Structure formats: structure tokens, C-alpha cells
Amino acid sequence: MVLLLAIGTVLPMLMPSAAAAPAPVSPSSAIRHVVVMTQGGRSFDNFFGARGGVDGIPAGSCQLASRISQPKCMPPRAMTPASPQVPLLTTAGVQVASVNRGGMNGFVRAQTSKRSDGTGANAYYRPGSLPLLDAISRRAVLFDHWFSGVPGGTVANRLFNVTAAPPGDPLAVPKGGWPAVATIFDRLTAAGVPWRVYVQNYEPALTIDTASTKQRLGGQVARVPLLAMRRYLDNAALRSHVVGLEHYYADLATGHLPAVSWIVTTSTTEQAPQDPTRGQRVSRAVLNALFMSSAWSHAAFLLTYDSSGGWYDHVQPPRRAGATVGLRVPTMLLSPYATPGTVEHRPFDAASSLKLLEDLFALPALADRDRDARSPLAVLDFHRRPQQATLLAVPGDGPVAQPDRRVLYLGYLATTCIVLLLWRVVSMAAGRRRLVEPVGAR
């Protein structure tokens, strides 16, 4: 009887579920953790321009020559991670020259200098040459009209990404740091929403007070604007929110991931001339850790890029709040409520990341840009059954073995049956011993 009860308990777990579709949930109850990871310096066409189903590089695309020795029409060339790369210019002026009044044919000329013929910017990755990024994008909603916040490079866009305020065209963080401007982290703090900034290779002593000119051009001071803001440096409680990336993994393992996680890489940013696959391996590690944690069932993970990095893109950037935004950048949203492998064609921009947090946690807007931005919540489906995560494989190693719940339940059933049979055998043996034991022995 006990054996039949065990089988009756476990067997339904092995049968296909015919449950009705779940009732819709509210975004605020479905999404309790937002992770925003921002890499650096790649255009949408550079990574995804040759992919099918997206607004990719059109036939006949042509860049104007910058030298007599060059052909009059230069189509984008295919590249791989092994292709040589050179640093590219990323100022607002370079974007204006690249866009060339909407012609989108000035990228070579904009990058031409005494040391470069400018053709390095006119390139895209061959399909399949970035297998990790491809795998991530096929688990996600891929945005093919997500624009960076402002014309310019990392320094300008990293500040915009947390303030929604165009900072002009700074090439470096000012010596005295950034002026007093409200950030999304001020809004989160005021609302009592837990948050952390996780920084790769974090150096707590490296702030605007100790940074050299080179360090104000890049690295953690340029990529973490809070480290160049006086009120965050002088307030120990606020400053404690900035920690090393290793704490992200620890917080996931212990079930203490905050509501908002802001992930910043400093040595694997993917910006030219870096091999982008190094940064994508970090993205895989960050995502797999989230997939394996209890936080995933209520998470939204946004992977984006701070600027186009000088690379060619064929879509003219729009205007927002009276100003032109930056060029398109690769952006993906992963969540149990995201439909894997879909492409979102509606326009978004860097202010949409802020809008996502403002909508979820009922925060006031920082400026017109984020107030009027489209929220990425619009692409999530809260009427669908939440999707389970599957781990991202290491390229070349084959697929990662995923746990099969049916196999687990069969194991539970087999173990239960064996235990019950052993218990029954022991009970019967004990009963026989009692029957044959001499009376005088008692």
C-alpha cells in the first residue's frame, strides 16, 4: 500500500502538464531584480548587420573615399575576431561627419587621419563569428533600433546613462569631477530600493581625487560616474554601494542580489581594438550565474553598449527632446517573461534603461528624455508562463547538459521504491525471527 502511494505521488510529475495558461501578473510583482550590464563601443551593424530578420546592412551600402587611392564606393567588409582592429574616434563631431546629413556614408572620412585611412570603421562581423553573443541574443529580445544616449564616446554616454542629462562632448572626466546632478541611484536611494554597482577589477582608492589624465579618459572613473561625484565619495553609506564584480556572484549565491544591479566592466569592455569575445565571455559568466540563482525567476537582464565606438551603422539617429541621440548599439533583454529569439523594431534609446527602473519602482523621472522614453517593459509578455533558463555553453565544447526534471523525478521514484522494498524485507525478516525464537530465550 505504501509503495502504491509513492508511485501515485511521483507518477503525475512525469506526465505532460495540461494546465491552463497562467493568469497575467503585474510587472512589479513579476520583475523584482533588474540587472543592467553595459559594454563599450560597438554599433548594431558591426555586430548584427549581417543577421537575418533585423534592420541590417542594406544592399549597395557605400562609404565615400577619403583618399585618391581608394575606390569611390567602399562597401562594408566582413571581419572576424581574428581581424586586426585599430582604435576609433568617438567624438560628437565624428558622429556628425559619419552621418553626413543623413547619407550615412561618411564613416571612412570621419576616421581618416595621418595614421589611418579610415577603412577600419567600415566593417561588420561575419555571421557565426561571435557565437556567444549569438547565443545570448537568441535567448533574448533583440532590439534593432536601440540608440545610444548622446553623440560621443564612453565618457559622455556613461554619464547620460545614469542622469538622462546630455553632458556635452567631454573627452575625459573633468579634473574636479562631475557637477552636482541627480542620478538614478539618488532616486533609488530615496525610494528605499536596494542597489549596487558591481565593477570589474574594482580599485576602491581610484577615484577622481587620485585619477591621472589617462584614467579620466577610460577605466573605472570614466565608466562609473559616481566615482567622480563629490557627494558619493564623501558619504560612506553611498560609496559602499560600489563594490567589486566578485560580490555579484556572492550575492547571487547567498540570495542577496539587490533589486537593481549595475554591472561595469573595465578590462573586457569590447571596445576596439579589443577582441570582443573576451567581453562576451564575461557576459556569459554573469548571465549563467543569474540563470542558476533563485533570482532568475523574477529577473530582467539588459545587456547594452554605451556608444557605437566609431563603427559604421546605416540608420540615421533620431532626435529626442530637441537634440540628436547617438547611433544604434546592440541591446538585448533576457527575462523569464521575454520571448526568446524575437526582434523588437520599435525605437528605444539609453534613456529607456532608466525608464524601466522608474516604471518598476515608481520613481520620478530625472529629465525629459527618460520621462518620454519607451520602457522595455513593453516587450515583455506577462500573460505567458515564465520560461526556465538554460545555461550558455562554451563555444566548441558542445551544448551544456541541462537538468531534466523527468529524470530527476524517476530517480526520486526509484529511490523511494528501493527504500520501501528494503524496509519491507527487513520487517519480514524480523517477523520470521520472532516466530522461530525459543520461548526460554525471552
N, C-alpha and C positions, 0 to 999 in steps of 0.2 A: 504493500500500500504506500509506504513512504517513497519507494522507488518510482512508482507511477506518479506520485505527486511531484517529484523532482522533474520528471520528464515533462509533465504537463506545465510546469512553471517555465522551463527553459525553452521548450519547443516553439512557443509562439514568437520568441525572439529571433528564431531562424527563418520564420516565414516572411514573405514580402509584405510590407506595410501597405495597407489600402486606406490609410487615414485621410480624412478630408483636408483640404488646404487650410493652413493656419489662419487664424483671424489676424487682420493687419495690426501692426504695433506702431506706436508713435516713434518718431526719430529719437527723441530724448530718452526713451526707455530702451530702444534697440541699440543705440550707439552711446557707450559710456567711456570709451577710450578713443582718442584721436591721436595718431602718430603722423607727424609731418616730417619727411626726410627730403632735404634739398641738396641736390648735387650742383655741379657748376659747368656753365659754358658749352652748351650743345643746342643746336637748333632742331626743330622737329624733322625737317627734311634730311638733316645729317644722319639721324638715327633711323627714321621710319619713312623717308621719302620714297623708297623703292618697294614698300609693302603694299599689298593689295587691300582694297576696301577702305583706304584712307585718302584724304586730300593730299596726295603725294606729288612728286615732281612731274609736271606736265611734259608731254612730248614737245620737242622743239625748244626746250629751255636753253637760253643762251646768255652768256656773260660777255660784256664788252671788253675788248682788249685794252691793255694798259701800255703795251709796248709794240713797236712796229714789227718785231719778230714774231708776235703772237697772231694766231688766226683771228679774223674779225668776229667770229662766233665761236665761243668755247662752251660746250655743254658740260654739265656736271660729270665728274669722273667717279667711278666706283672705287672704293677703298676697303681695306680690312684692318683689323687691329695691328697687323704687321706693317702696314704702310707708314712711311715716315710722315711725321707731323711737325709743324712749326707753331710757335706762339702766334696768336692772332690778336689784332687790335679790337677793342670792345667799347670804345667811347661812344657817346651820343652822336658826335659828328660822323663817326664811321658808319653808324646806322643810317643817318641821313644820306650819306653818299652811296651806301649799298642799296637803299630803297630807290634812289634816283627818281624821285617824283612818281613813284608807283610802278616804274618799269621793272623793278626787282632784278636789275641787270648790272648793278654797279659794284658787286661784291669783290671782284678781282681788282678793280681800280681802287677801291677803298682800302685794300690791304697791301697795295703796291708801295714799296719803299726801296731805298738803295740796297737793302739786304734781301728783299723778297720780290718775286714777280707777281705776287698776289694770288696765284692759282691754288695755293694750299687751302683756301677757304671754300673753293668750288668743288665740293666732294660730298659723297654720301656712302654709307656702309652697305656693302652687298647684303642681300637677304641671306640670313643664316649665319652671318659672320659675328653676330652678337647673341649667342644662344641663351645666355642668362637673361638679358633684357627682353628677348623674345618670349622666353618662358614666363617672365613676370607679367609682361603685357597681355599674354593670353589668359592669365588668371584674373585680369583686371578689366575695368572700363578704361579704354584708351581715349584720351582727348586729342583730337587733331586740330582744334582751334583754341588752344590754351596759350596765351601770350604772357611774356614776362612783364613785370610791373612797369618798368620805365626803360627808355633807351639808355644804353650804357652797360657797364660790366658788373662784376661781383659786388663791389663796394656800394654802388648806388642801389642795386636791387636788393641786397641783403637788408639794408635799412628800410627800404619800401616794404619789404615782406613782413615786417613787424610793426610798421607805423601807418601804412597806406598814404604816406606823405612823400611826394616826389622830392628828392634831395638836391636836385640839380644834376651836375655831371662830375661828381668828385672822383678823382683817380685814386685817392687814398683817404683814409680816415683822418680828419683834421688833428693836428697835434694836441689840441685841448679836448678832443673827444667830440661827441655829438651834442648838439644843444638839447635843452630840456624839451622833449617831445613825447607825447603819450604813446605807449606801445600796447600790443595785445596782451602782454604779460601784466601790465598795470590793470587792465580790465579783468583779467582772470583773478588776480590777487584781490581786487576789490569785491568780486563776487564770491570769493572763498572757493574757487575751483583749483584743485591741486595741479601743479605743472612743474616740469623740469626741462632744462636744456641739456642734452647729452652731447658732449663734444669729444670727437676722436682725438686721442693723444693730448688730452687737456693738460695745460700748464697753468695752475692757479695764479702763479706770480706774474704771468704775462698778460698785462692789461695796457690800456692807453698810457698809463703812467710809466711803463717800462719798455714799451714797444719802440723799435727802431723804425726808420723810414720804410725799410723793406717789409717789416712786419705790419705796418699800417696799410701796405698795398695788398696784402694777402694774409693767409693764415687765420688763426682764431680771432684776432682783434678785428679783422675786416669781416669775417663771416659770422661773428657773434656780436652784434651791435651793443648788447648790454654791457660788454666788457670795455666799452668806450663811453659809457654814460655814468656821470658822477653819482647819481642817486643810487644806482645799483652797486657801485664799488664801495660806497660809504655806508651802506646798510647791510650788515652781516646776514640778516634774515633773507633779504632779497638775493644777495650774492650766493647764498647757499643753494639756490635753485639751479645753478650752473655746475654741472658735475661731468666726470669722465664718462665715455661711452660704455665702459665696463659696468657702470651702475645700471644701465638699461637692462642688461642681461640678468643682473642680480635682482632687480625689481620685478622682472617677469617671473623669475624662478620662485620668488617668495610671495607672489601675488600682490605686490605693492606698486604696480605700474600706475602712475598718476592719470588723471583724466586727460591731460594734454602732454604729449611728449614731442619735443622739437629736436630732431637729430641733425647734427652738423658734422660733416667730415672735413678734415684738414689736409690729409696726405693722400687721399684717394678720391679727389673731387671730380674726376673725369674730364677736367678742363684741359684743352690742348696746351702742350704736347703730350699729355699723359695718355697712356693706354687705358681706354675707358673700361676694359674688362676688369681691371683691378678694383675700381669703384663698384662695379656691378656685383663682384663677389662679396663686398661688404653689404650691399643692399640685400643679397640673398641671405646672408647670415642674420641680418636684422629682421627680415621677414620670417625666416624659419623659426627663429626664437619666438616671435609673436604667434606663429601658427601653432606651436607646441604648448603654448601657455593657456591658462584659463581666461585670459583677457580677450583672446581672439573672438569668442562668440559674441562679443559686444564691441567690436573694434572697427575703425575705419583707418586705413593706411594710405596716405597720399605721398606718392613719390614724384617729385618735380625737379626742375632745374632753374637756377637763378637767372640765367641770361642765355642768349643764343651763342655767346662766345665768339662772335665774328663769322660763324659758319653761314653758308648760303641757305636761304629759305625763300620760297616763291610767293608767299602770301603777304600782302601789304598789311602792316599793323594798323588797327583801327585807332580812333580817338576816344578817350574816356575823360569826362569832366574837363573838356576843353584842351586836352593835351594828348599827344601821340604816345601809345604804350610801346613796349618792347616787341621784338619779333617772337614768333612761335617757339615754344620749348616743349620737349616731351613731358607728358604728365599722365600718371596712371593712378587710379583709385581702386584699392582692394578692400573688400569687406564681405562678411557673410551675406550681406544684402545686395552685393554688386553682381551683375550678370557677367560671368567670365567671357572674355573674347569679344565684347561689344565695343563699338567705336562711337563716341559721342561727338557730333559735328557742331553743336551749338557753341557760340563763343564764350570763353571764360578767360580770366587772367589771374595774376598773382593775388589780387585783392579777393578773389574767390576763396582762397585758403582762410583768410580772416573771416569772411562771411560764413563759412562753415562753422567756425567756432562760435561766432556771435549768434547764429541761429540755434545751435545745440544748447548753449549755456545761457541764453537770454542776456547777451552782453550788448551794451550800447556801441554804436559804430564809432570808429576813430576819425573818419573823414568821409567825404562824398564818395570816394572811389569804392570803399568797402561797403558803404551803405547801399549803393546802387548795383553792386556786383551780383552775378548769378551764383547761387550756392551749389556746391557739388552734391548736396543732399538731393537735388533734383534728379540725379541719375541713379539713385538707389531705389530698390523696389522693396518696400516694407510690407507688401502683400505676399511675398514669396517665402517659402520655407528657407531658413538660414542655411547656407552652404558650409559643409565641413571643409577644413583646409587640408591640402596635400602638400607635402614638403617639396621644395625646389631641389632638383637634382644637381649634381656636379657634372658639367659637360664632359662627355667622354666616359663617364662611369656607368652609364645606363640609368634607368629610372630608379628613383628611391623607393624602397619597399614600404608600402603603406599598410598600416594595420587593418585587417579585415575583421569587422565586428562578428560576422557569422562564424569565422574560425575561432574567435575568442569564445563565443557562446558554446560552440561544440566542445571546446576544451573544458569549459565550465561543466557541461553536461557529463562528459566522460569522467571527469574527476569526481563529480558528485556520485555517479553510479558506482565507481570503484570503491569509494569510501563506504557507501551503503552496503555493497556486497561484502566487503571485509567485515563491517560491523555485524552483518547477518551471520557470516561464517563463524566469527568469534563467539557470538551469542549461542549458536547451535552447539559449538564445541563445549562451551561452559555448561550447557544443559545436559549433555551426554555425561560429562564428568560427575555431575551431581547424581545422575541415575545409577552409576556403577560404583560410587564411593561406598566402602563398608560402613555399617552403622556404628561399629565400635570406634571408628576413627573420629567421630564427632565429639 
